[in-house]
Amino acid sequence: MLVLNNTAMQLEYILFGLLIIVFIYFGIGPGSRLLKKKSHHYIVPPSPENDPDWYPVEHSDYRNFIFIKPSENHVDSQHIENINAQLIGIENIQVEEKGDWFRIEALHSNFGIFHSAIITYNDINGGHVYGYCKHKDTARKDYIFKQSDSIDYLLGVFRSNKNFAIYVDSMHKNKKGNISISSVKELDFMEELKKLPML
């Protein structure tokens, strides 16, 4: 009888230990990723043409803006223009101060250069940096984007609230970009738009 009680207690301890391990692994450990809602853009995507979620854009159909709210007070329009001239290379920009923000209109750029400008300005100025692409004819095609917590992606949202990601290493591979639509809603267009000192 005593042997059976000891065996039952040992079995209880083993089960209890296994439950603790499972809880740690799936609750706070690496297994927790398996239980979260997945966004396909956290993996390295295929080339744009082979991505089933690719959304090609004609960059020239948009007016392209960058909004910057620097983390430091000494930044001025000349500083913004110098960064463009030295590190980014957008041919023609117009910089306008709007309170604590700067609005940059990129008059001549391509998809890759314009979208990589967000990363460069974010790295140098910190603060808040957003891209806003306003379609010249169709408002529902407008989109806002920003750098994600991961340096590998830009996250964005169309006015229709379709979320997307842009894989940084593939931005220059196709002139129609590499926007990949996501089924996970991480951004809301109107919420992001409210943050910006608009046109």
Residue pairs with C-beta under 8 A, 6 or more apart in sequence:
25 31
26 32
26 34
26 35
37 184
38 184
39 165
39 182
39 183
39 184
39 186
40 53
40 180
40 182
40 183
41 153
41 164
41 165
41 167
41 180
41 182
42 150
42 153
44 167
44 169
45 51
45 167
45 170
45 178
45 180
47 170
47 173
47 174
47 178
48 54
48 56
48 170
48 173
48 174
48 176
48 177
48 178
48 180
49 174
51 178
51 180
53 180
53 181
53 182
54 178
54 179
54 180
54 181
55 162
55 164
55 179
55 180
55 181
56 174
56 176
56 177
56 179
57 111
57 133
57 141
57 176
57 177
57 179
58 176
59 109
59 110
59 111
59 114
59 175
59 176
59 177
61 135
61 136
61 137
61 141
62 133
62 134
62 135
62 136
62 141
63 105
63 133
63 134
63 136
64 105
64 106
64 109
64 114
64 131
64 132
64 133
64 134
65 103
65 104
65 105
65 106
65 131
65 132
65 133
65 134
65 199
66 103
66 104
66 106
66 114
66 117
66 118
66 121
66 129
66 130
66 131
66 132
67 101
67 102
67 103
67 104
67 128
67 129
67 130
67 131
67 132
67 196
67 197
68 75
68 80
68 101
68 102
68 104
68 121
68 125
68 127
68 128
68 129
69 100
69 101
69 102
69 127
69 128
69 129
70 102
70 125
70 126
70 127
71 125
71 126
71 127
72 125
72 126
72 127
75 102
75 125
76 97
77 95
77 96
77 97
77 102
80 95
80 102
80 104
80 121
81 93
81 95
83 120
83 121
83 124
83 125
84 90
84 93
84 104
84 117
87 120
87 124
88 113
88 116
88 117
88 120
88 121
89 113
90 106
90 107
90 108
90 109
90 113
90 114
90 117
91 107
91 108
91 109
92 106
92 107
92 108
93 104
93 105
93 106
93 107
94 104
94 105
94 107
95 102
95 103
95 104
96 102
96 103
96 104
96 105
97 103
98 197
99 197
101 196
101 197
103 197
103 199
106 114
106 117
109 117
110 175
111 171
111 174
111 175
111 176
111 177
112 171
112 172
112 177
114 131
115 131
115 145
115 154
115 166
115 171
115 177
116 168
116 171
116 172
117 131
118 129
118 130
118 131
118 145
118 146
118 147
118 154
119 147
119 151
119 154
119 168
121 129
122 129
122 146
122 147
128 146
128 195
129 146
129 147
130 144
130 145
130 146
130 192
130 195
130 196
131 144
131 145
131 146
131 154
131 156
132 142
132 143
132 144
132 196
133 142
133 143
133 144
133 145
134 142
134 199
135 141
135 142
139 159
140 158
140 159
140 160
141 158
141 159
142 158
142 159
142 189
143 156
143 157
143 158
143 159
143 164
143 189
144 156
144 157
144 187
144 189
144 192
144 193
144 196
145 154
145 155
145 156
145 157
145 164
145 166
146 154
146 155
146 156
146 192
147 153
147 154
147 155
148 154
148 155
148 165
151 168
152 167
152 168
152 169
153 165
153 166
153 167
153 168
154 165
154 166
154 168
155 163
155 164
155 165
155 186
155 187
156 163
156 164
156 165
156 166
156 179
156 187
157 163
157 164
157 186
157 187
157 188
157 189
157 192
158 164
158 189
159 189
160 189
161 185
161 188
161 189
162 181
163 181
163 182
163 184
163 185
163 186
163 187
164 179
164 180
164 181
164 182
165 179
165 180
165 182
166 177
166 178
166 179
166 180
167 178
167 180
170 178
171 177
171 178
